[in-house]
Amino acid sequence: MVSNDQRRRQLAREKFERQQQRRAAAQRKTKRRNVIIASIVAVGLAAGGVAYASVGLAGGDQESDRAVNTPPPTKVPDPCGKPAKGSPSKETWKKEPAMTVDTDASYAVQLSTTCGRIDLKLDAGKAPHTVNSFAFLAGKGYFDHSKCHRLVDQGIHVLQCGDPSATGRGTPGYTIPDENLKDPRLKGNVYPAGTVAMANSYDGEHEKTRNSGGSQFFLVFEDSQLPPNYTPFGTITGGMDVLKKIAKASSTLDRATGNTAPNATAVIDKATIRKS
């Protein structure tokens, strides 16, 4: 027969175990959030080609977590217009483009989107490889007709674009090095509102997953706490109201890709860049 003291100890032990399980779950959730900005990393060479694997939104059992934690989508009016005629790029390149960027200059980018105009200022001096790649891709029309495929408006506040496939797996075929990770603007592991930064697939642990940026970038529309692992390479100089409009329409989980896709039809009709 179990005594009262034994029963109390058993209940206390069970309570402690439940607390530990909740704490572990919270830690996993935090880790998932910290690696939520992800794109693609080359994982191997086979038969002369490059094999790619998507890091997606996080590690672990993502689908079951989302099935439990994701509420059913709510229909909201689409605040954006129809995309311009044209198809997303399917072009890729075998290696990073040659450096032609002027590191003493800044570059002005105009994103003409279905939701309105967004203006960026890129700093070639602090992130030369990143700006050089962005300028190359913009000049090739790589961003034109591409959908901004991921909106995160809980915990962090970013709109992710730059993937013509709109799957989160798109890549220009090459990767670029991480840069400017010690930018003084990233105080307290916070990417301030107005930051333009590169997505990548660094997993927070393995050095081999660093330097994995490609074409995908994110626009921060509210201060967002993230580890300083994502190259900040510019600022938003106009169109913050456009980003807020997209964010207000919220997002819906796309189970096919694992992305939280904007409900708004957020498409870059045309991206242009000029030295300023």
CORTAKA-V517750 format. One record per helix or strand. SS is the DSSP state (hx for helix, st for strand). FROM is the first residue (numbers start at 0). TO is the last residue. Records with the same first field share a line. If there is no record, write none. Layout:
BEGIN
SS=FROM-TO  FROM-TO
END
This chain:
BEGIN
hx=3-33  61-68  127-138  186-188  206-208  239-247
st=39-45  48-53  105-112  115-122  145-146  149-151  157-160  175-175  189-190  194-197  212-212  216-219  223-224  231-237  250-253  258-261  266-274
END
